[in-house]
Amino acid sequence: MQRISNTLLASTIAITASLGQAHANDIVVGGLNYTEHLLLTSATTQYLEHHGYEIDQREGLGTSVLRQAQENGQVDLYWEYTGNSVILFNDQPQPENAEETYRIAKELDAEKGLVWLDPTDTNNTYALAMREDDAESRGIATMSDLADALNAGEELVLASNAEFYARDDGLRPLQEAYGFEFPRNRVRRMDSGLTYNALRDGNADVALVFATDGRNGAFNFRVLEDDQAFFPVYALAPVVREDTLAEYPELEGLLNAMAATLNDDLLIELNSRVDVEGEEIERVAASYLAEHGLID
């Protein structure tokens, strides 16, 4: 059994207690703890408030904590990735394509009282990246190239977040699929956002990144091709509790309209405005809603 530190346990208890304090008539909108999700959570809150809903926004949560909160009725809706549902929450093998991933997520989560609305045209999957000049000099363009380099004795340092290090679709099975290994003493675990800085500043040679993060291009990273298609599809979609949707059926049309505007290029642009250009999340979210006609 995995040990949980006293600090993490206390934090989880505090989050759970906080989630339980929503006002009875509020719709609780949840969100994860990185830029893309903070943007979506802010945009969803502003969008629904514009349409007259009372919203209790609960952003900045961990993946498993947020999902459990929704299953327990403490969160009404949030944006989830299809791959998370299939692989992480429902313990299913990796589907063949985006459509199958969405179908399985929708079907299995319906049994838990969760409704997947329309999927977006996105895939914010995990990826590994290197500095462009370093990757070029080493002749590394794909994950298989990286495996060859490591197996030939190159001592590369990986920057990873702690969740990916331990996930069932994370580092261990990735290494097994490609036949390589980063020794424990050459894996630096840190918060997700810090992996980009570690790679940019030369404190790591390879970093875990997200495909739609604007810093990949801004920092001149080469995102390595997943040439064996290891990573599942992580398409975003709004997921709403069935009882919440029964009480507020018009949410379906509103959230589907929002989902229809989202694609990878737009997410990269929005993420970049926050992480590279330093704009405030609430301002970027508001401008996205206005530019796409979702609010006046």
N, C-alpha and C positions, 0 to 999 in steps of 0.2 A: 504493500500500500504506500502511495506517495505521501511523504510528510508535508504538512502545511505549517509554515512558520507562525509564531504567535502574532506577528505584525500582519501577515496576510489574513489570518483568521479574524483578527479584530477588524480589519478593513472590510472583509466580506460581511461580517455581522452588521457593521455600521451602514454599509450600502443597503443591505436587506431591510434594516430598520427604517432607513430613509425612504426606500421605495414604498413602504407601507403607509406613508403619511399623506398620500394624495387625497385631495378633496373628492368627495363622492361623485360630483357631477363633472369632474375634469376628465379629459382624455389624456392618458399618460403616453407621451411620445418618448421612446428610449433611443439611445445611441451609443456607439462604441467610442473608444478613446483615441482616435487618430483623425487626421485632418479631413479625409473624405467623408467620414461618418459624422464628424462634428458639423460639416457643411450641410449634409443632408438633413441632419436633425434640426438645425437652425432653420433651414429652408422649409421643412415640413411644418414646424411650429408657426412660422410667420404666415405660411400659406393657409393653414387651417384657421388661424386666428383671423385672418383677413375674411374668411368665410363665416365668421361668427362663433367659432368653437372656443371653449375654455380649455386651454392646454396646460398641462403640467409637464415640463421638459426635464428629462432625466438623462443627460448625456454623460459620456466619459466612462462607461462601464466596460468591463472585460467581456469577452465573447460568451463564455459559459455562464457567467453571472447574469448577463442580459437575457439570454435565452431562458434560463431558469425562471427569471422574474416574469417573463411573458407567460410561460407555462403556468405559473402560480397565480396569474391574474394581477400582478403588480405593475405590469406594463401592457398597454393596449396595442401598440403598434410600433414597429421600427423597420428599417431597411436591412434585409438580410441577404447573404450570398448563398446561391443554390448549393455550391460545393460544401459550405459549412453544414447545411442541413443534411445532405446525403452522407457525407463522410464522417463528420464529427458528431452530429447529434443522433443520427439514425444508424450509424455503423454499417453502411452499405459499401459494396465495392464501387470503384470509380466507373461511372457510366461512360458511354462511347462519345457523346456529344452534348451540346448545350441543351437541346430540346429534351433529351432523355433525362438529363440532370434536373431540369425544371419539373418534368413530369413526376419523377420519383419524389422530389422534395414536396411537391404539392400533395401528392397522394398520401405519403406517410404522415405528414404534419396535419392533414385533415383529421386523422384519427386522434390527434391530440388537441383538437379544437382550435387549430391555427389555419387561417386561410391565406394562401399565397395569391396575391393579385397579379396583374400583368408584369412579366419580366421586362427589364430594360435591355437595350442593345449594348451590354457592357461585359467585360471579363477582367475584373481586377484580381487576377490570379497572382500567386506567389511567383517570384523569379529570383535568379541570382545575377548579380551584375559585377563588372570590374571597371576600373578606369579605362577609358578608351585606348590611351597610348600604351598602357601596360598590357591590355588584352591583345592589342595589335602586335606588340613586340614578342609576346609569348605564343602567338598563333592560336589564340583561343576565341572561338566564336560560338561554340555550342557547349552544352553540358557534357557531351561525350569528349570534347576537346579538353575540358577541365578535368575529367576523370583521367584522361591519358597523361596530363601534366602531373597530377598528384601521384599517379601510380609510377611515374618516371622519377619520383623523388623530389619534386618541387615543393618547398615548404611554404605553403600559402596559408594566410590567416583569414578566417571567416568571421564576419560580424553578423550575429543573428539575434532576433528577439527570443525571449525565454519560451514563449508559446510555441513558436515553430520548432525550437529545439526538442520539444516534448510531444508534439502533435502526432496523431496517427497518419497524417498525410504530410509530415514534416521531414526533419533532417535525416533521421535514421532510415525510414523507408526510401527516401530519395537516394541516399548513399547505396543502399542495397540494390536499387533499380539500375543505377549507373555503374556500380562496381568500384566505388572509391570510398575514402574515409578521411575526414578531417580529424586528427587526433584531438582529444579533449583539451590539451594544453594549447591548441591553435584555434579554438573556438571562443570568441569573445561574446558573451551574452549581455544584452543591453535593451533599453526601450526601443520600440520600432523606429521612431524618428531619428535616433542617434546612429543607426547603422549607415545612413547616408553620409553623415558628417565623418564617421570613422573611415569610410572608403575614400571620400573626397580628400581628407587630410592625410592619407597615407598610413593610418593606424590599422588598416585591414587591407587585404588584397582582393577579397571577394565579400560581397554583402548581400544579405537578404533584402529584397525590395518588393514593392507592389507595382504591377504593370501599369497602373494608371497614375502613378505618382509623378507630378511635374518636375521633380528634382532629377529624374533620370536624364532628361535632356539638358536641363539647366546646368548640371554638374558634369556633363560630357561623359556619361556612363555608357558602357556597352552592356545591354541586357542580353544575357546568353540565351540562345535558342534552346528550348526544351525539346530536343530532337527525338526523344522517345515518348513524348506526350505524357509525362509523369503526372503533372499537376492537373487536377480537375478544373472544370469551368466554374468560375465564381461570378455569376451574373447577379446583379442586384435586382431585388423586387421588394415592394412593400408587403409586409406580413402583418395581418391583423387578427386579433382574437375573434373567434366566431361569435361570441356573445356581444362583443363590442360592435361588430358589423350588423348584427341583428338590431341593436339599439340605434345605430347611426348608419343606415344602409347607403346614404349618399356619399359616405367616405370612399366607397369603391370607385365611383366615377371620378372623384377629385384626385385620388391617388393614382389611378390609371392614367389620367391626363398628365400628371407630373412624370410618371414613369416613361411615358412616350417621348419626353424631351431629352432623356438622358442617353448618352453614348460615351464611348471611351475618350474620344477627342475632347468632348466638353468637360469630362471629369478631370482630364489632364490639365486643361486650361484653368479650371476653378481651383484645383489643388495647387497649381503653380502660383496663382495670384496670392494665395495665403503663404505657402512655404518658401517661395522664392522672392516674391515682390513685397511680402510683409503686410498685405491688406488684412483688415479685420474680418473674421469669419462671418459675422452677422451682416456686414456690408456686402461681402461677396455673395452671400446667399440671397440677400434682397435684390441685388442687381440681376442675378440669374432669374429669379422669379419674374421680375419686370420685363426683362429682355425676351422671355418666352411666353409672355402674355398670360401668366398664371395669376398675377395680381395687377391691379391698375397702376 
